[in-house]
Amino acid sequence: MIYNPFHGLPPRSIVAAWGWLLLSAPLQAGVDYVKEIKPLLKERCFACHGALKQKADLRLDTAESIIQGGKSGPALKRGDAGTSLILQRIVSADPDERMPPAHEGEPFTAAQVRLLQEWIADGAPAPADDRAETDPRDQWAFRPLVRPAVPVVANAAWVRNPIDAFVAKQQELQGLTPQSEAPPEVLLRRLYLDLIGLPPDLAAMDGLLREVSTDGYPGIVQQLLGDPRHGERWARHWMDIWRYSDWWGLGDQLRNSQKHMWHWRDWIVESLNAGLPYDEMLRQMLAADELYPGDLKKVRATGFLARNFFLFNRNPWMEETVEHVGKGLLGLTMNCSKCHDHKYDPIPQNDYYRLRAFFEPYQVRLDAVEGVTDPNIDGIPRVFDGQPDLPTWRFIRGEENRPDKSAVIPPAVPAFLAIPQPDIRPVTLPPEAWQPERQPWVIPTQLASAQRNMTEAVEAAALAVQKNSGTPAADPAAASVAGAGLNTARQRVAWATAEWESVRCRADAMRAVWEQATGGPDKRRAAVRAERLAAAAKAGHSLAEAEAQLARAASDKKPEVEKAVTTAREVFAAAEKTAAGPMEPDAAFTPIPGARWTPTRFLNSSADDPSIPFPEKSTGRRRALAAWITDARNPLTARVAANHLWARHLGTPLVATVFDFGRNGALPSHPELLDWLASELISSGWNMKHLHRLIVTSATWRLSSSAAGAAANAAKDPDNIHLWRRHPVRLEAEVLRDSLLALSGGLDPAPGGPPVPPAEQNASKRRSLYFFNSNNERNLFLTTFDAAAVKECYRRDQSIVPQQALALTNSDLVQDAAEKIAARLAQPAGPGAAAPDDPAFIRHAFLLLLGMSASDSETAACARALEAWRALPSGTGGDARLQLIRSLLNHNDFVTLR
Amino acid sequence: MNRSPFTRRTFLSDMGMGFTGLALGAMLQRDSLASSPGWHPPTGMPHFPPKAKSVIWLFMNGGVSHMESFDPKPMLTQYAGKTIAETPFASAQDPAKLALERLLVPDANGNQRNLLYPLQTGFKKHGQSGIEVSDWFPHIAQHVDRMSIVRSMYTTDSNHGAQAQFHTGRNMLDGEFPTLGAWVHYGLGSLNDNLPQFISLGTREYWIKKDGLYLGPAHDAVPLRIDPANPLDFGKSARPLSTAAQNVSMDLIRELNGLRGVEYPDDPAMAARVASYELAYRMQHALPDALDFSRETDETKALYGLDLAPCRDFGAQLLSARRLVERGVRFIQIQHGGGGAGAWDAHSGLKANHSSLALAVDQPIGGLLADLSRRGLLEETLVVFATEFGRTPGSQGADGRDHHIYGFSVWMAGGGIKGGVVHGATDEIGFHAVENRHYVTDIHATILQQLGLDSRRLEIPGRKRLEIDHGKPIREIIA
């Protein structure tokens, strides 16, 4: 098998080898230009010699234009492969001559050359309708968004809203008839799982089923969209697309993402529940620190960017940012332009670095939150423009060690979209943004903490005094231990008091500066003094501790401890001397911090880089980019969002390549529907709940997923591209786990907050989106069911592997749930009611677990199984009803949204 | 148009309902594949007649010193204590020759180590071929006439990102990519429908924990523990059922799914799920059997060193590997040496570190080769011994060696690989691969070649693979 025809041959023998090939290859007549030649040239040549570019004035996208040639003359002579320039250049041994050039692509294989040669020898036949590539800017997704008129269709009775008219139109063109509506049980389960990610409760089921089948349907939709659990359900979808990840690294060292990233997750949940428009969500994620610099609640949104932090190297960090802003928000594979001009879309290599330039200045920090003084315990990860003047360079062939320093790359967006370039204006930040210690909670939190320490120290000292209040110990050693302990407690009070004084004085001095009050210099000196006194008091406490240790030490250890006491005494003396001594005129105190820059290690992997201060201005670059992305004239943003929304409601997207709307991506299955949805999204004020409502109330969404009795449809459209039925969907991992907990009555509904750490997950009853989830720490049950990989997950996999069956049979989660569900279903329906008999138990179990009414044969099968379990020798069948529940949890339709 | 990669009707007949078929099921909704006319998923058949059926992939985490294993360099001892600049080999440090380095995570290691450090063990010629192997690997050395040693490997990440790089072929600066085992799993059908076809044993370090990546989680290795009582995640219930009760349950699930299938006919996902349940059931029984050594003779167990404390764990993994290969498992990936970035990472105390680790792996590997060979399995089983990089010719601190990407060794045996061959060479101090240099994907290409797979025919639309990803088979070592 020859992979690479040049392998093993010295370069200069290549032409000779080709000569042999050309002579010896058996010529077969009838190479198909459309099937064999044009796709080959498209893959290998069109990027430079097609609609995108016409290097050397040569186009190879029609047979005619190949013959016509370019600067070097005709590229092909019909019937004469030997003298055809195209072939000569393709097989050339001279690296400067060979096409495609070394850095643009591999050489043609022997088989490919032979095809081309035969085609030319045949006279380069091509059909009359051989058409040139269209202008890349004419790609459907790059054209301005125009709201399409809602079509008039024959099957008007089926149409519930405009969505259905677009779907019906295509069905009618294809001669397809939509299946009937799904039964109420199925619709109800769909509504709940789709909108809140949890199944309906059995108690409410009968009433809900009545409503679904009558005119109560919109009311249920309205209620579920207003349910706070809706935000939790849809946040998880957007967390996939926006690459939510908790931090990870090696051991304790943070290398990727940020600590406390959950603040961004909570912002997503809250924003969705509050109905924050999609465009506003994007703006806040990209630039809340510039748009709302004083509003830390909104600034949480920039976790979207902080998540890309990488400790050791700026380039992967920036590359992830550019790649996923491109793919996730715009449906553009900008990442393809890192090394060279894009091969399919009109995105020159420089555009990649221009987009990077918007992000070049940003850095990450943790802002203090109320009540917490230690950023390791809590803080809000967010971005700020810390390096406004950092230049962006283009990397030659994408190689980071080859920056082209001849020109700084300015921030700019791809020009082909023909929307005005972003208007970049610097943002003057309010003081509390660049002096976060001025946030109103920072100083009170520090004071309260110091106060608390003081109170605790006083209480501890009182306790110590009380303990020592009896008769003094007769044993001098014991007396010495007691005395030392008491002294330590006293010194702790002194230290805590001095520390409180230090915080108070430093706060005073800082306020004096902010308020430009008089007496500032005095307050500064007082703060310096107080801080030095606190340092001395701390040293005094350390000394007391050392002395207490000495008192307790065994006699053979005493000399060693004595050394420590001597050192502590020296430190204390020095601190006291400093505290009492003269003060330099420019002496400064340590300001109370309101935020901590997350250090990078770009320069030296074993030490933090020099710290980056918080500037008074932000470049305004990201604000401008956010405005451009969310500009209603941007043809991509709304289309990409509408496609994501649709995909998650219907189980399949309208554009299969959800992250690539460019020329290498898929075409939309329903182009007009997509444009209508995108227009509707914009005109509703980017209201996602409006789109959710439209979609789940459409006849299309309500279709049955059954293919029964639809042989004619299946013959015409076996893959259901035209949506004549619903696609059944495997439940996402989180919906599956959350449903198990909800059905068993044990789900802990607590919203938000820090993630559940891996060690606590097995016992936790919280919703799955609250589990700690990073590149390195992922929950086994959830990953077994294809939970999102944090690096990229624009679509969930819906794998079917035997490990899932094992998890649904053997995991504690499922077994616990089965027991609780069986017990719940065995309860009487109400006070005074009889406990359900087997048929009632079966009926309820089917409704609750599978969202379906058990048929007679299903009920009979279950009854037979119950009997069979009960007939087993004592103790080996277990609780028959429990076995039934366990079996139903392994039913295909438990893990499937019908 | 939005064409599904394969129609749902052909899906059922295409998939044998074994593991590979189920993995295809994973792609039911993988629409990113959909846009390419003419693209088909792999059939599970080799692309050309294979020489090997299975691969046992032995990977030493942390970086084995090539000089003290399979590429002895007496010049190190001769020039010990001299800086490289003082020796006739000064040109090794020519910056141009060092330029291939690309680090994901720079650390205080990975620096130039200038003072040559003498060999920490002796070496001897072995076999008819007279290939020199260090004295730390006497059991493996007995099999040199079955092995091809490639002494001219290089990689580019001089930190442990190279672990991922050796499995995926890509520097981690480029992102994360499917591993070789995932590609094999993706490309080849099943030889045993009761067992997973891609199994992982041993300790996987921080650098790479998954295999399938963009091929999807269905192509991740299934991690196994060498514990017949509980080999598999979720493989065992805390509240087990009697077989009779389980059978009632299985029958009921089958019947109910069947009844549902009347209302929802032509649903390949349902068919695949039913098959996956039955497969899981069979697997629960097949796996403990595969890992049960009770019918192995004492002689065989001793061959793998199961009676010796240092060898016991690794020996049990290798004996399991042989038993899995016998049962048709395609790719068994065994990582040796946990802790830190990998146990072999001998920044200090190289002698103590490598001699004790070699003691743990040498006899089991020698035993594996002997056992496979006498059972006639070696002909169709390719055994690979690899590590992420070598170690520096110069010393780190008093008695260690640092990471070294410019030259290191890998060997293969069986599965149509020539025996008694040394291919490629490093320079006289083991610094640079200078003869027949090979990047890690050449090892991948060689393995795929022996399995009958053409990696270019495994490409999937929307995922551009580069020339370097495919590598080139090392023809000189293929029999």
Interface residues (C-beta under 8 A of the other chain):
Chain A: M1 Y3 N4 H7 G8 P39 E106 L250 R255 L311 F312 N313 N315 P316 C336 E400 S605 S606 G651 T652 P653 L654 V655 A656 T657 V658 D660 N664 G665 A666 L667 P668 S669 S705 S706 A707 A708 A714 P718 D719 I721 H727 P728 R730 N776 L780 T783 T784 D786 A789 K791 R795 D797 Q798 S799 I800 V801 P802 Q803 Q804 A805 L806 A807 T809 N810 S811 D812 Q815 S855 S857 E858 A861 C862 A865 A868 W869 L872 T876 G877 G878 Q883 L884 R886 S887 L888 N890 H891 N892 D893 V895 T896 R898
Chain B: M1 N2 R3 S4 T7 R8 R9 F19 L22 A23 G25 A26 L28 Q29 R30 D31 S32 A34 S35 G38 H47 F48 L104 V105 P106 D107 A108 L173 G175 E176 P196 Y206 K209 K210 L213 G216 P217 A218 V222 L232 D233 F234 G235 K236 S237 A238 R239 L241 S242 A244 A245 V248 S249 D251 L252 I253 E255 L256 N257 L259 R260 V262 E263 Y264 P265 D266 D267 A269 M270 A272 R273 V274 S276 Y277 L279 A280 Y281 M283 Q284 Q449 D454 R456 G462 K464 E467 H470 K472 R475
